[in-house]
Amino acid sequence: MKTISRLIGIYWHNTPLSVKNDLQALCPEAVLDHVFVMELPDTDPRVNKVLDYLHRMGYRNMECVPPATELTYCMEYTRVYDSDDFMKLRYLDPWPEVSWGYTHVSRSQPLSFDYNKVPRNGKVGIVDGKYIILSDAGRVLMENTGLSNLVYKETVPYCKVKPSQTSRFWHLWSDVKMPPIAAPNVLINDNCKPFDGDYLHGCLLREGLEIPSLLYSPAELYYKTDDVEFIEPFDIAMSCEQFGRGFDPSPRYVVSQRFYQFCVQNKLPFIWLGVHLVSAEA
């Protein structure tokens, strides 16, 4: 596993020429036609040199403070896993690669989306960027594996379905709830203040409040090992926290190594994040 740092957001149309020249001297390959985009391993010494320079010039990371000036940029650190890394993890956080659109009703009703957005022969997709949806074929595939704790919630079509789309679609859920997240995870609102229970101001997951832990994107889940072992065994569970901005927060999925291997073997298109277990003393 390696970590890549990525900085974007210094646009030349409102940047002094002297700043552009200084950034070009520090990292010439990051200077594009209209914007500065730096993507380097986090161990590259130029990362800290660029950040130090921007802070001296008054620029601030927009993830750390609410933007109050045009002198902002976006910096994030992203983990890059390979298949061997994933095989070593006890649990993972799955995100389908293929978007099937957006929901059209409140969370108190069955999820509703445009079935016509589903590609032909699609087995698994994501709706609203957070809900895992299965076609009939995807559900049958999972039901025949012996995976535990899978719950299939019925969905309804948002509009008239084309005759060629004959499948029903199922919102994947679980009857197991994860324990509370553990340090270094923290919850903050849209203003980077501690989350106070008001979802209208957002509930965002971070891996700490210091740089670089604040800037890991996407933030990954941490749990105490003893807490997880108390609810084992399971193949899928839902976080007890609800994440997101605005009025429609939602939990995240946690799945077992067995679930991960099943998806790989059946070529189900997921993006995978790590889930980390820490000791009670950590």
Buried (B, 14 or more C-beta within 10 A) or exposed (E): EEEBBBBBBBEBEEBEEEBBEBBEEBBEEBBEEEBBBBBBEBEBEBBEEBBEBBEEBEBBBBBBEEEEEEBBBBBBBBBEBEEEBBEEBBBBBBBBEBEBBBBBEEEEEEBBBBBBBBEEEBBBBBBBEBBBBBBEEBBEBBEEBEBBBBEBEEBBBBEEBEEEBEBBBBBBBBEBEBBEBBEBBBBBBBEBEEBEEEBEBBBBBBBBEEEBBBBBBBBBBBBBBEBBEEBEEBBBBBBEBBBBBEEEBBBBBBBBBBBBEBBBEEEBEBEBBBBBBBEEEE
